């Protein structure tokens, strides 16, 4: 009988693939564990992202041994400097003030059309600021800080333009130089401050203007428009003035003395 010949087993030349696959599996498991145990600081990540945006949109000069100085204006896009308030040029300032004046005059048109020689309200531009002058004798009774009902319509028209904005609103109370005779108010300083506070309270409570936008100033008779030598002039000096900062200013600029 013929003997059966055993076939020789072929050598497997691809055994390295198994070892390679085991290595990849171990490495994958290692990276999964490292990622799961790591903690991502989202705040630092956001700061880094914003810093890179700022750097990539600015031109600068500097080197390895000295601090980089960025000059020029940023380009448009995601630059972080575009998110804040930019410096406003004088031409932009004038345009903003003029646009605000036109809007306020349009809102106050019904009251501006029926005014006599001593107007109830006027809108003026003074030193780059918008100033509304309200006649005190139309808004308050003598020696009183309570608003008359007819004054509310004027304040409502003004507030309709001021509420949506971010301007700092400074409300000033002014009187003439005649000594006050009242049991409630000792001096014209008290009366002017109380009247300005009444207007501010109405703007905040009736129209929801944020209190951080509001400033009260009682100036008494220290800033007259004209000399107090006639009854008509004294009537002009008794007034409420609403001063608007355009563009919006930081309220602390009024409260912090210059260095």
C-alpha positions in Angstrom: 0.0 0.0 0.0 1.3 3.4 -0.8 2.0 5.7 2.1 0.1 9.0 2.3 2.4 12.0 2.2 1.8 14.8 4.7 1.6 18.2 3.2 3.9 20.7 4.8 2.1 23.6 6.6 2.5 27.0 4.9 4.2 29.6 7.1 1.9 32.5 8.0 3.6 35.7 6.9 0.9 38.0 8.2 1.0 37.3 11.9 2.3 40.8 12.5 -1.2 42.1 11.7 -2.6 40.6 14.9 0.1 42.2 17.0 -0.5 45.5 15.3 -4.2 45.3 15.9 -3.6 44.5 19.6 -1.3 47.5 19.8 -3.9 49.9 18.2 -6.6 48.6 20.6 -4.4 49.3 23.6 -3.5 52.7 22.4 -7.2 53.5 21.7 -8.1 52.4 25.2 -5.3 54.5 26.6 -6.5 57.7 24.9 -10.1 57.0 25.9 -9.0 56.8 29.5 -6.9 59.9 29.3 -9.7 61.9 27.6 -12.3 60.7 30.2 -10.0 61.7 33.1 -9.0 65.1 31.7 -10.9 68.3 32.5 -11.5 70.9 29.9 -11.3 74.5 31.2 -13.9 76.2 29.0 -13.1 79.6 30.3 -9.5 79.4 29.4 -10.4 77.9 26.1 -12.7 80.9 25.4 -10.0 83.4 26.4 -7.5 81.7 24.1 -10.0 81.8 21.3 -10.7 85.5 21.7 -7.0 86.3 22.0 -6.2 84.5 18.8 -9.1 86.3 17.0 -7.8 89.6 18.3 -4.2 88.8 17.2 -5.1 87.6 13.8 -7.1 90.7 13.0 -4.5 93.2 14.1 -1.1 94.3 12.8 1.6 94.6 15.3 5.3 94.9 15.9 7.6 93.4 18.4 9.8 90.4 18.9 10.9 87.6 21.1 12.5 89.7 23.8 9.9 92.5 23.9 6.2 92.9 24.2 4.3 93.0 21.0 2.6 96.4 20.3 -0.5 96.3 18.2 -1.2 99.4 16.1 -3.9 100.4 13.7 -7.5 99.5 13.5 -8.8 95.9 13.5 -10.3 94.4 10.4 -13.9 93.4 10.3 -15.0 89.9 11.4 -14.8 88.1 14.7 -12.3 90.5 16.2 -13.1 90.9 19.9 -12.4 94.7 19.7 -15.4 95.0 17.5 -17.6 93.7 20.3 -17.0 96.7 22.5 -17.7 100.4 22.2 -15.4 102.0 19.7 -14.1 105.6 19.9 -16.4 108.0 18.2 -15.1 110.7 15.9 -16.3 114.2 16.1 -18.3 113.8 12.8 -19.9 110.7 14.1 -20.7 112.4 17.4 -22.4 115.3 15.6 -24.5 112.9 13.5 -25.6 110.8 16.5 -26.6 114.0 18.4 -28.4 115.4 15.4 -30.3 112.1 14.8 -31.3 112.0 18.5 -32.5 115.6 18.3 -34.7 114.9 15.3 -36.3 111.9 16.9 -37.1 113.7 20.1 -38.5 116.7 18.2 -40.7 114.3 16.2 -42.0 112.8 19.4 -42.6 116.2 21.0 -44.1 117.8 17.9 -47.6 118.1 19.3 -46.2 120.1 22.3 -43.7 122.2 20.3 -46.4 123.4 17.9 -48.5 125.1 20.5 -46.0 127.1 22.5 -45.9 130.7 23.5 -43.0 133.0 24.3 -42.1 130.8 27.3 -42.1 127.3 25.8 -43.1 124.2 27.8 -40.3 122.2 26.3 -37.3 122.8 24.0 -34.6 120.6 22.5 -31.1 122.0 22.1 -27.6 120.8 21.3 -25.0 122.2 23.7 -21.3 121.2 23.9 -21.9 117.9 22.1 -24.8 117.0 24.4 -28.5 116.9 23.9 -30.4 119.1 26.3 -34.2 119.2 26.9 -35.5 122.2 28.8 -38.9 121.8 30.6 -40.6 124.8 32.0 -41.1 124.2 35.8 -44.2 126.4 36.0 -45.9 124.1 33.5 -44.8 121.0 35.4 -45.1 121.9 39.0 -47.2 124.2 41.2 -45.2 126.9 43.1 -43.0 125.5 45.9 -44.1 122.0 45.0 -42.4 118.9 43.7 -45.5 117.0 42.6 -46.0 116.7 38.8 -49.0 118.2 37.3 -51.2 115.8 35.2 -50.6 117.7 32.0 -46.8 117.2 32.4 -47.1 113.5 32.2 -47.9 113.5 28.5 -44.7 115.4 27.8 -42.6 113.0 29.9 -44.3 110.0 28.2 -43.3 111.4 24.8 -39.7 111.9 25.9 -39.5 108.5 27.5 -40.8 106.8 24.4 -37.5 107.8 22.7 -35.2 107.4 25.8 -36.3 104.0 27.0 -34.9 101.8 24.2 -31.5 103.4 24.2 -28.5 103.3 26.5 -27.8 107.0 27.0 -26.9 108.3 30.4 -29.8 110.5 31.5 -29.0 113.4 33.8 -32.0 115.2 35.2 -31.2 118.7 36.6 -33.5 120.9 38.7 -33.2 124.7 38.5 -34.8 127.6 40.3 -34.7 131.3 40.4 -32.9 133.3 43.1 -35.9 134.2 45.2 -35.9 132.7 48.6 -38.5 129.9 49.0 -41.2 130.1 51.6 -42.3 126.5 52.2 -42.7 124.2 55.2 -41.5 121.2 53.2 -38.4 122.7 51.5 -35.9 124.8 53.4 -34.0 126.2 50.4 -34.1 126.3 46.6 -31.5 123.5 46.7 -34.0 121.2 48.3 -36.8 122.2 45.9 -34.6 121.7 42.8 -33.4 118.3 43.9 -36.9 117.1 44.8 -38.3 118.2 41.4 -35.5 116.4 39.6 -36.0 113.3 41.7 -39.7 113.3 40.9 -39.0 113.3 37.2 -36.4 110.5 37.5 -38.8 108.4 39.6 -41.5 108.8 37.0 -39.1 107.7 34.2 -38.0 104.7 36.2 -41.3 103.5 37.6 -43.7 104.4 34.7 -41.4 103.5 31.8 -38.9 101.0 33.3 -35.7 103.0 32.5 -32.8 101.3 34.3 -31.8 103.2 37.4 -28.1 103.0 36.5 -28.8 105.2 33.5 -30.3 108.0 35.7 -28.6 110.8 37.6 -30.3 113.5 39.7 -28.8 116.9 40.2 -30.4 119.7 42.2 -28.6 123.0 41.2 -30.9 125.6 42.8 -30.3 129.0 41.3 -26.6 128.5 40.6 -27.0 128.1 36.8 -29.4 130.7 35.5 -30.2 131.0 31.8 -30.8 134.8 32.2 -30.5 137.3 34.9 -33.2 137.2 37.6 -34.2 140.9 37.1 -37.8 140.4 35.8 -40.7 138.0 36.4 -40.4 136.6 32.9 -36.7 135.9 33.4 -37.2 134.3 36.7 -39.8 132.1 35.1 -37.3 131.0 32.4 -34.8 130.1 35.1 -37.3 127.8 36.9 -36.9 124.7 34.8 -36.0 121.0 34.6 -33.3 120.0 32.2 -32.7 116.5 30.8 -29.2 116.1 29.5 -28.4 113.1 27.3 -24.9 111.7 26.6 -24.7 110.7 22.9 -23.1 108.2 22.4 -23.7 106.4 25.6 -21.2 107.2 28.4 -20.2 105.3 31.5 -22.3 106.7 34.4 -19.1 106.6 36.6 -17.7 109.4 34.5 -20.1 111.8 36.3 -19.4 110.4 39.7 -15.6 109.9 39.6 -13.4 113.1 39.8 -10.8 113.4 37.1 -7.2 112.3 38.1 
